[in-house]
Amino acid sequence: EGNEPGDSTKITYRELLHKVSQFANVLRSQGVKKGDRVSIYLPMILELVIAMLACARIGALHSVVFAGFSADSLCERILDCGCSLLIT
């Protein structure tokens, strides 16, 4: 369920696995590997869950930054965790 009432998406486990595997391959192609840190800057949408699970699938650490934060706050969090990639 998303932020807005009535805003929801249904997905099967098979569809979720397929999307997570696809995105994990995208992360690998960008050079992300086990132990790397990734920041995720997305609203409450299905892609947020997919990105989190894809990071877990390849062993990358992820930090979710609330999408309402300012650019300066986002920058501070990226620098603090030393992330190698920002997903937005």
Backbone torsions as a table, in degrees:
resi	resn	phi	psi	omega
1	GLU	NA	141.2	-179.2
2	GLY	-91.2	-165.7	-178.0
3	ASN	-73.6	-35.8	-177.5
4	GLU	-84.2	140.7	175.6
5	PRO	-59.8	135.7	-179.6
6	GLY	82.7	-2.4	179.5
7	ASP	-91.1	100.8	-177.9
8	SER	-144.9	161.6	178.4
9	THR	-136.9	141.3	175.8
10	LYS	-110.7	137.9	-179.1
11	ILE	-147.3	143.2	178.7
12	THR	-84.3	164.4	176.7
13	TYR	-61.3	-38.2	-179.9
14	ARG	-63.6	-44.7	178.7
15	GLU	-63.6	-41.4	179.4
16	LEU	-63.5	-45.5	178.4
17	LEU	-59.1	-42.6	179.8
18	HIS	-61.9	-46.8	-179.0
19	LYS	-66.7	-39.9	179.1
20	VAL	-65.3	-43.0	178.8
21	SER	-63.4	-42.3	177.4
22	GLN	-59.9	-47.1	-177.2
23	PHE	-70.6	-32.5	175.2
24	ALA	-61.8	-38.6	177.1
25	ASN	-66.6	-36.7	175.7
26	VAL	-62.9	-44.5	179.1
27	LEU	-61.6	-43.9	178.4
28	ARG	-61.3	-39.3	-179.8
29	SER	-67.9	-21.9	176.2
30	GLN	-88.1	2.6	175.9
31	GLY	92.1	8.1	178.8
32	VAL	-77.2	132.2	-179.5
33	LYS	-135.5	177.1	-178.2
34	LYS	-54.5	131.5	178.4
35	GLY	91.8	-15.2	176.8
36	ASP	-69.5	156.7	179.5
37	ARG	-109.0	135.3	-177.5
38	VAL	-128.6	133.6	173.8
39	SER	-99.3	140.7	179.4
40	ILE	-120.0	120.4	-177.2
41	TYR	-121.0	81.8	-175.7
42	LEU	-138.6	153.7	172.0
43	PRO	-75.0	-178.4	-179.7
44	MET	-75.5	81.0	178.1
45	ILE	-129.5	167.2	-178.1
46	LEU	-57.9	-35.0	-178.4
47	GLU	-63.1	-26.8	176.0
48	LEU	-63.4	-47.8	179.5
49	VAL	-63.7	-42.8	179.4
50	ILE	-61.3	-43.8	179.6
51	ALA	-63.8	-42.3	179.1
52	MET	-62.6	-46.5	-179.5
53	LEU	-67.5	-34.4	178.0
54	ALA	-66.0	-40.4	176.5
55	CYS	-61.7	-45.7	179.0
56	ALA	-62.4	-36.8	-178.1
57	ARG	-62.8	-36.6	-179.3
58	ILE	-97.9	-1.1	176.7
59	GLY	86.9	16.6	176.9
60	ALA	-87.5	144.2	176.6
61	LEU	-82.4	139.7	179.7
62	HIS	-124.2	149.1	176.8
63	SER	-128.1	117.7	180.0
64	VAL	-89.3	125.2	178.4
65	VAL	-109.1	124.7	-179.4
66	PHE	-54.3	132.6	-173.1
67	ALA	-66.0	-11.9	179.7
68	GLY	-87.3	-2.8	-178.7
69	PHE	-71.7	152.6	179.0
70	SER	-75.0	168.5	179.2
71	ALA	-62.0	-38.4	179.5
72	ASP	-65.7	-42.6	178.5
73	SER	-64.1	-40.8	177.6
74	LEU	-62.1	-44.7	179.8
75	CYS	-59.0	-43.7	179.4
76	GLU	-60.9	-43.3	-179.3
77	ARG	-67.1	-38.3	178.0
78	ILE	-63.7	-45.3	-179.8
79	LEU	-67.8	-39.2	-179.0
80	ASP	-62.9	-40.3	-177.3
81	CYS	-91.1	-10.0	179.2
82	GLY	64.4	42.3	-175.9
83	CYS	-73.3	151.9	-179.3
84	SER	-99.3	-10.1	-177.6
85	LEU	-153.2	143.1	175.0
86	LEU	-116.1	124.4	176.4
87	ILE	-100.9	122.9	-179.6
88	THR	-142.2	NA	NA
